[in-house]
Amino acid sequence: MKILFVEDDDLNREVIAEYLELNGYNVCALPNGFTFLQSLAEFQPNLILLDLKLPGIDGFTLMEQLRQSQWAQLPVVVLSGLSFSKDRQRALQLGVRRFLVKPTILPEIVNVIQQELRDLS
């Protein structure tokens, strides 16, 4: 299974991507959203793990782009430090399936991903 992971914090991106790979996932990790749609087309993920607070193009904008693309049905799990209810509500309105607030323990991230991918089957 393939996961497109967008996270601007280098350490978080490296640690989480490596943990996902150790759990059998193929991960394409991006430091920002500038190549998001191109990466979707090239990598063809089964799920997107997305930070909301990103430089240049935020996760909300990426969700809006996603929902107007051929990839609109892909499940999206948000992993963000933004914990305000308005941010969560906006993300859910844009079609996010799960909203995890940082810091999150690594097994919880994998558990949520497994649940989402199982729901697709």
DSSP file (Angstrom, degrees, kcal/mol; ACC not computed):
  #  RESIDUE AA STRUCTURE BP1 BP2  ACC     N-H-->O    O-->H-N    N-H-->O    O-->H-N    TCO  KAPPA ALPHA  PHI   PSI    X-CA   Y-CA   Z-CA
    1    1 A M              0   0    0      0, 0.0    25,-2.8     0, 0.0     2,-0.4   0.000 360.0 360.0 360.0 143.1    0.0    0.0    0.0
    2    2 A K  E     -a   26   0A   0     23,-0.2    44,-2.7    42,-0.2    45,-1.2  -0.850 360.0-168.0-109.5 137.0    1.2    3.5   -0.9
    3    3 A I  E     -ab  27  47A   0     23,-2.8    25,-2.4    -2,-0.4     2,-0.6  -0.986  12.2-152.5-125.0 126.1    1.0    6.6    1.3
    4    4 A L  E     -ab  28  48A   0     43,-2.3    45,-2.8    -2,-0.4     2,-0.5  -0.888  21.9-167.6 -93.6 119.8    1.6   10.1    0.1
    5    5 A F  E     -ab  29  49A   0     23,-2.9    25,-3.3    -2,-0.6     2,-0.6  -0.944  10.6-169.2-117.7 121.1    2.8   12.0    3.2
    6    6 A V  E     +ab  30  50A   0     43,-2.6    45,-2.0    -2,-0.5     2,-0.3  -0.943  24.7 145.5-115.2 114.4    3.0   15.8    3.3
    7    7 A E        -     0   0    0     23,-2.5    47,-0.1    -2,-0.6     6,-0.1  -0.960  34.3-160.4-151.2 124.6    4.9   17.2    6.3
    8    8 A D  S    S+     0   0    0     -2,-0.3     2,-0.6    45,-0.3    -1,-0.1   0.750  70.3  90.5 -82.5 -23.5    7.1   20.3    6.5
    9    9 A D     >  -     0   0    0      1,-0.2     4,-2.9     2,-0.1     5,-0.2  -0.635  68.8-150.9 -77.2 117.3    9.0   19.4    9.7
   10   10 A D  H  > S+     0   0    0     -2,-0.6     4,-2.6     1,-0.2     5,-0.2   0.898  92.2  46.3 -56.7 -47.2   12.1   17.5    8.6
   11   11 A L  H  > S+     0   0    0      2,-0.2     4,-2.8     1,-0.2     5,-0.3   0.938 114.5  46.8 -64.6 -47.1   12.4   15.3   11.7
   12   12 A N  H  > S+     0   0    0      1,-0.2     4,-2.6     2,-0.2     5,-0.4   0.928 113.4  50.0 -58.3 -45.0    8.7   14.5   11.9
   13   13 A R  H  X S+     0   0    0     -4,-2.9     4,-2.2     1,-0.2     5,-0.2   0.925 114.2  43.8 -61.5 -45.8    8.7   13.6    8.1
   14   14 A E  H  X S+     0   0    0     -4,-2.6     4,-2.3    -5,-0.2     5,-0.2   0.933 116.7  44.9 -66.9 -46.5   11.7   11.4    8.4
   15   15 A V  H  X S+     0   0    0     -4,-2.8     4,-2.3    -5,-0.2    -2,-0.2   0.941 117.9  42.5 -65.3 -48.1   10.7    9.6   11.6
   16   16 A I  H  X S+     0   0    0     -4,-2.6     4,-2.6    -5,-0.3     5,-0.2   0.916 114.7  50.1 -67.8 -42.8    7.1    9.0   10.5
   17   17 A A  H  X S+     0   0    0     -4,-2.2     4,-2.4    -5,-0.4    -1,-0.2   0.926 112.6  47.6 -61.3 -43.8    8.0    8.0    7.0
   18   18 A E  H  X S+     0   0    0     -4,-2.3     4,-2.4    -5,-0.2    -1,-0.2   0.909 111.6  50.2 -64.0 -41.4   10.6    5.5    8.3
   19   19 A Y  H  X S+     0   0    0     -4,-2.3     4,-1.0     2,-0.2    -2,-0.2   0.912 110.6  49.4 -63.5 -41.9    8.1    4.1   10.8
   20   20 A L  H  <>S+     0   0    0     -4,-2.6     5,-2.2     1,-0.2     3,-0.5   0.913 110.7  50.3 -63.0 -41.9    5.5    3.6    8.1
   21   21 A E  H ><5S+     0   0    0     -4,-2.4     3,-1.9     1,-0.2    -2,-0.2   0.893 106.2  55.0 -63.8 -39.4    8.0    1.9    5.8
   22   22 A L  H 3<5S+     0   0    0     -4,-2.4    -1,-0.2     1,-0.3    -2,-0.2   0.757 105.1  55.7 -63.4 -23.1    9.0   -0.5    8.7
   23   23 A N  T 3<5S-     0   0    0     -4,-1.0    -1,-0.3    -3,-0.5    -2,-0.2   0.199 130.2 -95.1 -95.1  14.8    5.3   -1.3    8.9
   24   24 A G  T < 5S+     0   0    0     -3,-1.9     2,-0.3     1,-0.3    -3,-0.2   0.527  80.2 132.7  92.6   7.1    5.2   -2.3    5.2
   25   25 A Y      < -     0   0    0     -5,-2.2     2,-0.6    -6,-0.1    -1,-0.3  -0.675  54.2-132.7 -93.6 147.4    4.0    0.8    3.5
   26   26 A N  E     -a    2   0A   0    -25,-2.8   -23,-2.8    -2,-0.3     2,-0.4  -0.885  34.8-162.6 -92.7 120.8    5.6    2.4    0.5
   27   27 A V  E     -a    3   0A   0     -2,-0.6     2,-0.6   -25,-0.2   -23,-0.2  -0.904  25.2-168.8-118.7 132.7    5.9    6.1    1.3
   28   28 A C  E     -a    4   0A   0    -25,-2.4   -23,-2.9    -2,-0.4     2,-0.5  -0.974  22.2-163.5-111.5 112.3    6.4    9.2   -0.8
   29   29 A A  E     -a    5   0A   0     -2,-0.6   -23,-0.2   -25,-0.2   -25,-0.1  -0.867   5.5-168.4-106.7 125.3    7.2   12.0    1.7
   30   30 A L  E     -a    6   0A   0    -25,-3.3   -23,-2.5    -2,-0.5     3,-0.0  -0.890  20.2-150.0-112.1 140.4    6.9   15.7    0.6
   31   31 A P  S    S+     0   0    0      0, 0.0     2,-0.3     0, 0.0    -1,-0.1   0.592  83.3   1.1 -82.7 -10.0    8.2   18.7    2.6
   32   32 A N  S    S-     0   0    0     22,-0.1     3,-0.3   -25,-0.0   -25,-0.1  -0.918  77.2-101.9-160.3-179.3    5.5   21.0    1.1
   33   33 A G  S >  S+     0   0    0     22,-0.5     3,-1.5    24,-0.4     4,-0.3   0.310  83.3 105.1 -99.1   9.8    2.5   21.0   -1.2
   34   34 A F  T 3  S+     0   0    0      1,-0.3    -1,-0.2     2,-0.1     4,-0.1   0.814  93.5  30.5 -64.2 -30.3    4.1   22.5   -4.3
   35   35 A T  T 3> S+     0   0    0     -3,-0.3     4,-3.0     1,-0.1    -1,-0.3   0.079  86.5 120.5-111.8  23.2    4.3   19.2   -6.2
   36   36 A F  H <> S+     0   0    0     -3,-1.5     4,-2.2     1,-0.2     5,-0.1   0.928  76.6  39.7 -55.5 -56.5    1.2   17.6   -4.5
   37   37 A L  H  > S+     0   0    0     -4,-0.3     4,-2.0     1,-0.2    -1,-0.2   0.889 117.1  50.4 -66.1 -38.3   -0.9   17.0   -7.6
   38   38 A Q  H  > S+     0   0    0      1,-0.2     4,-2.3     2,-0.2    -1,-0.2   0.913 110.7  49.7 -63.4 -42.7    2.1   15.9   -9.7
   39   39 A S  H  X>S+     0   0    0     -4,-3.0     4,-3.0     1,-0.2     5,-0.5   0.868 107.4  55.0 -65.9 -36.4    3.1   13.5   -6.9
   40   40 A L  H  X5S+     0   0    0     -4,-2.2     4,-2.1    -5,-0.2    -1,-0.2   0.942 110.8  45.3 -58.6 -47.5   -0.4   12.1   -6.8
   41   41 A A  H  <5S+     0   0    0     -4,-2.0    -2,-0.2     1,-0.2    -1,-0.2   0.895 120.1  39.2 -65.4 -41.0   -0.3   11.3  -10.5
   42   42 A E  H  <5S+     0   0    0     -4,-2.3    -2,-0.2    -5,-0.1    -1,-0.2   0.898 125.9  33.3 -77.7 -41.6    3.2    9.8  -10.4
   43   43 A F  H  <5S-     0   0    0     -4,-3.0    -3,-0.2    -5,-0.2    -2,-0.2   0.800  83.9-156.1 -88.2 -31.6    3.0    7.9   -7.1
   44   44 A Q     << -     0   0    0     -4,-2.1   -42,-0.2    -5,-0.5    -4,-0.1   0.962  20.9-160.4  51.9  65.3   -0.7    6.9   -7.2
   45   45 A P        -     0   0    0      0, 0.0   -42,-0.2     0, 0.0     3,-0.1  -0.203  26.7-142.2 -73.5 163.7   -1.1    6.5   -3.4
   46   46 A N  S    S+     0   0    0    -44,-2.7     2,-0.3     1,-0.3   -43,-0.2   0.605  87.5  12.3 -92.6 -18.1   -3.9    4.5   -1.6
   47   47 A L  E     -b    3   0A   0    -45,-1.2   -43,-2.3    27,-0.1     2,-0.5  -0.988  66.9-135.9-157.3 151.9   -4.0    7.1    1.2
   48   48 A I  E     -bc   4  76A   0     27,-2.4    29,-3.0    -2,-0.3     2,-0.6  -0.966   7.7-163.2-116.4 130.4   -2.8   10.7    2.0
   49   49 A L  E     -bc   5  77A   0    -45,-2.8   -43,-2.6    -2,-0.5     2,-0.4  -0.969  26.4-173.1-109.6 118.3   -1.3   11.6    5.3
   50   50 A L  E     -bc   6  78A   0     27,-2.7    29,-2.6    -2,-0.6     2,-0.3  -0.946  27.5-152.3-131.4 129.4   -1.4   15.4    5.5
   51   51 A D        -     0   0    0    -45,-2.0    29,-0.2    -2,-0.4     3,-0.1  -0.664  14.0-152.3 -83.5 150.5   -0.2   18.2    7.7
   52   52 A L  S    S+     0   0    0     -2,-0.3     7,-2.9     1,-0.2     2,-1.2   0.819  79.5  66.8 -94.4 -35.6   -2.3   21.3    7.6
   53   53 A K        +     0   0    0      5,-0.2   -45,-0.3     6,-0.1    -1,-0.2  -0.734  69.7 151.1 -93.6  96.9    0.2   24.0    8.4
   54   54 A L        -     0   0    0     -2,-1.2     2,-0.2    -3,-0.1   -22,-0.1  -0.885  49.7 -98.1-125.0 153.5    2.6   24.0    5.5
   55   55 A P  S    S-     0   0    0      0, 0.0     2,-2.0     0, 0.0   -22,-0.5  -0.513  97.5  -8.9 -71.9 136.7    4.8   26.7    3.9
   56   56 A G  S    S+     0   0    0     -2,-0.2     2,-0.5   -24,-0.1   -24,-0.0  -0.419 136.9  38.7  82.2 -67.2    3.3   28.4    0.8
   57   57 A I  S    S-     0   0    0     -2,-2.0   -24,-0.4     4,-0.0   -23,-0.1  -0.971  82.4-145.6-121.1 115.8    0.3   26.1    0.2
   58   58 A D     >  -     0   0    0     -2,-0.5     4,-1.9     1,-0.1     3,-0.3  -0.289  26.8-105.3 -80.6 168.3   -1.5   24.9    3.3
   59   59 A G  H  > S+     0   0    0     -7,-2.9     4,-2.3     1,-0.2     5,-0.1   0.804 118.2  59.3 -62.3 -31.7   -3.2   21.6    3.8
   60   60 A F  H  > S+     0   0    0     -8,-0.5     4,-2.1     2,-0.2    -1,-0.2   0.922 106.7  47.5 -63.1 -43.2   -6.7   23.1    3.4
   61   61 A T  H  > S+     0   0    0     -3,-0.3     4,-2.4     1,-0.2    -2,-0.2   0.895 110.4  52.2 -64.7 -40.1   -5.8   24.4   -0.1
   62   62 A L  H  X S+     0   0    0     -4,-1.9     4,-2.7     1,-0.2    -1,-0.2   0.897 108.2  51.7 -63.0 -39.0   -4.3   21.0   -1.0
   63   63 A M  H  X S+     0   0    0     -4,-2.3     4,-2.5     2,-0.2    -2,-0.2   0.904 108.9  50.5 -62.8 -40.9   -7.6   19.3    0.1
   64   64 A E  H  X S+     0   0    0     -4,-2.1     4,-0.7     2,-0.2    -2,-0.2   0.918 112.2  47.0 -63.2 -43.0   -9.6   21.7   -2.1
   65   65 A Q  H >< S+     0   0    0     -4,-2.4     3,-0.8     1,-0.2    -2,-0.2   0.914 111.9  51.5 -62.5 -42.9   -7.3   20.9   -5.0
   66   66 A L  H >< S+     0   0    0     -4,-2.7     3,-2.0     1,-0.2     5,-0.3   0.921 105.1  54.6 -60.6 -46.2   -7.7   17.2   -4.3
   67   67 A R  H 3< S+     0   0    0     -4,-2.5    -1,-0.2     1,-0.3    -2,-0.2   0.647 109.0  49.4 -67.3 -14.4  -11.5   17.3   -4.2
   68   68 A Q  T << S+     0   0    0     -3,-0.8    -1,-0.3    -4,-0.7     2,-0.2   0.162 104.1  77.4-107.2  17.5  -11.5   18.9   -7.6
   69   69 A S  S X  S-     0   0    0     -3,-2.0     3,-1.3    -5,-0.1    -3,-0.0  -0.614  97.8 -97.9-117.3 177.1   -9.2   16.3   -9.1
   70   70 A Q  T 3  S+     0   0    0      1,-0.3     3,-0.3    -2,-0.2    -3,-0.1   0.594 120.7  64.2 -69.5  -9.4   -9.5   12.7  -10.3
   71   71 A W  T >   +     0   0    0     -5,-0.3     3,-2.1     1,-0.2    -1,-0.3   0.175  64.8 119.5 -97.2  15.1   -8.1   11.7   -6.9
   72   72 A A  T <   +     0   0    0     -3,-1.3    -1,-0.2     1,-0.3    -2,-0.1   0.731  69.0  55.9 -57.2 -27.3  -11.1   13.1   -5.0
   73   73 A Q  T 3  S+     0   0    0     -3,-0.3    -1,-0.3    -7,-0.1    -2,-0.1   0.512  77.1 117.5 -87.4  -4.1  -12.0    9.7   -3.5
   74   74 A L  S <  S-     0   0    0     -3,-2.1     2,-0.2    -8,-0.1   -27,-0.1  -0.397  72.1-113.9 -63.5 136.0   -8.7    9.0   -1.8
   75   75 A P        -     0   0    0      0, 0.0   -27,-2.4     0, 0.0     2,-0.5  -0.496  31.0-156.9 -70.4 140.3   -8.9    8.8    1.9
   76   76 A V  E     -c   48   0A   0     19,-0.4    21,-2.6   -29,-0.2    22,-1.2  -0.979   9.8-168.0-123.0 128.8   -7.1   11.6    3.8
   77   77 A V  E     -cd  49  98A   0    -29,-3.0   -27,-2.7    -2,-0.5     2,-0.4  -0.974  16.9-144.3-112.6 124.0   -5.8   11.4    7.3
   78   78 A V  E     -cd  50  99A   0     20,-2.8    22,-3.4    -2,-0.5     2,-0.4  -0.728  15.6-175.0 -89.7 136.3   -4.8   14.8    8.8
   79   79 A L  E     + d   0 100A   0    -29,-2.6     2,-0.3    -2,-0.4    22,-0.2  -0.909  31.2 148.2-127.8  99.9   -1.8   14.8   11.2
   80   80 A S  E     - d   0 101A   0     20,-2.5    22,-2.5    -2,-0.4   -29,-0.1  -0.939  58.9-138.3-141.8 154.4   -1.6   18.4   12.5
   81   81 A G  S    S+     0   0    0     -2,-0.3     2,-0.8    20,-0.2    20,-0.1   0.554  81.2 101.7 -82.3 -10.8   -0.7   20.6   15.3
   82   82 A L        +     0   0    0      1,-0.2    -2,-0.1     5,-0.1   -30,-0.0  -0.662  42.0 164.3 -77.4 110.2   -3.8   22.6   14.6
   83   83 A S        +     0   0    0     -2,-0.8    -1,-0.2    18,-0.1     2,-0.1   0.331  26.0 123.4-113.5   6.9   -6.2   21.4   17.3
   84   84 A F    >>  -     0   0    0      1,-0.1     4,-2.1     4,-0.0     3,-0.6  -0.421  67.6-125.6 -69.7 144.7   -8.9   24.1   17.2
   85   85 A S  H 3> S+     0   0    0      1,-0.2     4,-2.9     2,-0.2     5,-0.2   0.832 110.0  58.7 -61.9 -31.3  -12.4   22.8   16.6
   86   86 A K  H 3> S+     0   0    0      2,-0.2     4,-2.3     1,-0.2    -1,-0.2   0.874 106.8  47.9 -66.1 -35.1  -12.8   25.3   13.6
   87   87 A D  H <> S+     0   0    0     -3,-0.6     4,-2.4     2,-0.2    -2,-0.2   0.920 113.3  47.3 -68.9 -43.4   -9.7   23.7   11.9
   88   88 A R  H  X S+     0   0    0     -4,-2.1     4,-2.6     2,-0.2    -2,-0.2   0.927 112.8  49.6 -62.0 -45.7  -11.1   20.2   12.6
   89   89 A Q  H  X S+     0   0    0     -4,-2.9     4,-2.4     1,-0.2    -2,-0.2   0.922 111.3  48.7 -60.6 -45.7  -14.5   21.2   11.3
   90   90 A R  H  X S+     0   0    0     -4,-2.3     4,-1.4     1,-0.2    -1,-0.2   0.918 111.8  49.2 -61.6 -43.7  -13.1   22.8    8.1
   91   91 A A  H  <>S+     0   0    0     -4,-2.4     5,-2.2     1,-0.2     3,-0.3   0.922 111.5  48.8 -62.3 -44.3  -11.0   19.7    7.4
   92   92 A L  H ><5S+     0   0    0     -4,-2.6     3,-1.4     1,-0.2    -1,-0.2   0.879 108.1  54.5 -64.3 -37.3  -13.9   17.4    7.9
   93   93 A Q  H 3<5S+     0   0    0     -4,-2.4    -1,-0.2     1,-0.3    -2,-0.2   0.807 104.7  55.6 -64.5 -28.7  -16.0   19.5    5.6
   94   94 A L  T 3<5S-     0   0    0     -4,-1.4    -1,-0.3    -3,-0.3    -2,-0.2   0.423 130.2 -95.7 -85.2   1.9  -13.3   19.1    3.0
   95   95 A G  T < 5 +     0   0    0     -3,-1.4   -19,-0.4     1,-0.3    -3,-0.2   0.583  64.8 161.0 101.3  10.3  -13.6   15.4    3.2
   96   96 A V      < -     0   0    0     -5,-2.2    -1,-0.3     1,-0.1   -19,-0.2  -0.437  26.2-157.7 -64.4 136.5  -10.9   14.4    5.7
   97   97 A R  S    S+     0   0    0    -21,-2.6     2,-0.3     1,-0.3   -20,-0.2   0.877  72.0  13.8 -84.4 -41.0  -11.6   10.9    7.1
   98   98 A R  E     -d   77   0A   0    -22,-1.2   -20,-2.8     2,-0.0     2,-0.5  -0.973  60.8-154.1-138.2 150.5   -9.6   11.2   10.4
   99   99 A F  E     -d   78   0A   0     -2,-0.3     2,-0.4   -22,-0.2   -20,-0.2  -0.937  13.1-174.8-130.5 107.2   -8.0   14.1   12.2
  100  100 A L  E     -d   79   0A   0    -22,-3.4   -20,-2.5    -2,-0.5     2,-0.5  -0.865  16.1-142.0-103.5 135.2   -5.0   13.3   14.5
  101  101 A V  E     -d   80   0A   0     -2,-0.4   -20,-0.2   -22,-0.2   -18,-0.1  -0.833  34.8 -87.7-100.1 130.1   -3.5   16.0   16.6
  102  102 A K  S    S+     0   0    0    -22,-2.5     2,-0.1    -2,-0.5     3,-0.0  -0.481 106.2  53.8 -72.5 148.2    0.3   16.2   17.1
  103  103 A P  S    S+     0   0    0      0, 0.0     2,-0.4     0, 0.0    -2,-0.1   0.523  78.2 165.0 -77.2 142.5    2.1   15.0   19.0
  104  104 A T        -     0   0    0     -2,-0.1     2,-0.2    -4,-0.1    -2,-0.1  -0.961  39.1-113.5-124.0 139.9    0.7   11.5   18.1
  105  105 A I    >>  -     0   0    0     -2,-0.4     4,-1.4     1,-0.1     3,-0.8  -0.502  27.1-121.9 -74.8 144.2    2.3    8.2   18.9
  106  106 A L  H 3> S+     0   0    0      1,-0.3     4,-2.0     2,-0.2     3,-0.3   0.871 108.6  55.0 -57.2 -44.6    3.5    6.3   15.9
  107  107 A P  H 3> S+     0   0    0      0, 0.0     4,-2.5     0, 0.0    -1,-0.3   0.856 104.9  55.7 -60.0 -31.5    1.5    3.1   16.5
  108  108 A E  H <> S+     0   0    0     -3,-0.8     4,-2.4     2,-0.2    -2,-0.2   0.901 105.8  51.1 -66.1 -39.5   -1.7    5.3   16.6
  109  109 A I  H  X S+     0   0    0     -4,-1.4     4,-2.3    -3,-0.3    -1,-0.2   0.942 112.5  45.7 -61.4 -47.3   -0.9    6.7   13.2
  110  110 A V  H  X S+     0   0    0     -4,-2.0     4,-2.8     1,-0.2    -2,-0.2   0.900 111.0  53.5 -63.6 -41.0   -0.4    3.2   11.8
  111  111 A N  H  X S+     0   0    0     -4,-2.5     4,-2.3     2,-0.2    -1,-0.2   0.926 110.2  46.5 -59.4 -46.5   -3.6    2.0   13.5
  112  112 A V  H  X S+     0   0    0     -4,-2.4     4,-2.4     2,-0.2    -1,-0.2   0.911 112.8  49.9 -64.2 -42.7   -5.7    4.8   11.9
  113  113 A I  H  X S+     0   0    0     -4,-2.3     4,-2.7     1,-0.2     5,-0.3   0.929 110.2  50.5 -61.5 -45.0   -4.1    4.1    8.5
  114  114 A Q  H  X S+     0   0    0     -4,-2.8     4,-2.2     1,-0.2    -1,-0.2   0.908 110.7  49.7 -59.6 -42.2   -4.8    0.4    8.7
  115  115 A Q  H  X S+     0   0    0     -4,-2.3     4,-2.1     2,-0.2    -1,-0.2   0.921 112.1  47.4 -62.3 -44.7   -8.5    1.2    9.7
  116  116 A E  H  X S+     0   0    0     -4,-2.4     4,-0.9     1,-0.2    -2,-0.2   0.916 114.0  46.1 -65.2 -42.9   -8.9    3.5    6.7
  117  117 A L  H  X S+     0   0    0     -4,-2.7     4,-0.8     1,-0.2     3,-0.3   0.853 111.4  52.8 -69.5 -33.3   -7.3    1.1    4.2
  118  118 A R  H >< S+     0   0    0     -4,-2.2     3,-0.7    -5,-0.3    -1,-0.2   0.883 104.3  56.5 -66.6 -38.1   -9.4   -1.7    5.6
  119  119 A D  H 3< S+     0   0    0     -4,-2.1    -1,-0.2     1,-0.2    -2,-0.2   0.761 101.8  58.0 -64.3 -24.7  -12.6    0.4    5.1
  120  120 A L  H 3<        0   0    0     -4,-0.9    -1,-0.2    -3,-0.3    -2,-0.2   0.782 360.0 360.0 -74.6 -27.1  -11.7    0.7    1.4
  121  121 A S    <<        0   0    0     -4,-0.8    -1,-0.2    -3,-0.7    -2,-0.2   0.487 360.0 360.0 -70.1 360.0  -11.7   -3.0    0.9
